[in-house]
């Protein structure tokens, strides 16, 4: 399948409606994904990115129907990760001398993964190649968005920014364009992608957005490597990124816990109840992390101004489900969020304090004493938890 994007630019990627996990099992993809590859057919024929290896055979066959492979003048590799480079080995068997344009770090990535000495041409920001008909492909390094080798490519004349992972989402949508997509799903997947993948690079992103804006390039289309192609007001996603990279938060609190015999669960519900009683305008979301998708919960954490984390104490520590989620929270380096902790115990009760210490080390501002409850909470203990919720709502 191919689809005209604009002028002489075609989408030649693969829509993966069945994908449910990405990066191994690290990222849930409830709505599938796509690997967007593009063919620029001006006086020169240029392929931009490929697809993931399981779809390489189909990709190369489709491409060969579209164009005589030997007429491809160059391949642009915006990013070496296998979801975009996976079809290169098969393609390069057929056109071994075809020049590949990519960053120096992408050469490292591609040779490290495929162990082939292809015809690499390294580029940096501002370098370009002439594609004929008065148009050029201009390269823009996108270091740490999201990996060191990432870059974007801009087609002059048609004003298309091939942004690779940036501005993408894991969303398989047959219509391809943003105006044809379910807007609710689209924005959910866009913020989930940002929260779970791009958040640690907020400072780089701020700088890069400023740099892109300073280039003053007209942008008619942002052609990502996953999910929709932004053709209807493409700058709307750039504006969202500008907000998301600026220590984003909404008037929301997320309570995350695990529980053994429902004691810690009951504390979580009581804290939530005290919070909404004190502040009827705040959105409070409550999740058992052992029963909820971690990427969906992390998206809610990303949107929150405060996180309240609970675990019962087991062998002097928190449950592994909570420890794993905290580790993930620390990795993402979110800033400007408040935190509080709670949990039931039978004998020693260290978990809430340990969670608070971990969160403080991870950059969260802990705003109340850890709430510890011995054994199952009675009505007094539940009132104490509601009181914590009331205090947190005012914090
Ligand atoms: Fe979509 Fe970083 O690969």
Boltz pocket constraint, residues with backbone or C-beta under 6 A from the ligand:
constraints:
  - pocket:
      binder: B
      contacts: [[A, 79], [A, 81], [A, 82], [A, 83], [A, 84], [A, 146], [A, 147], [A, 165], [A, 225], [A, 226]]
      max_distance: 6.0
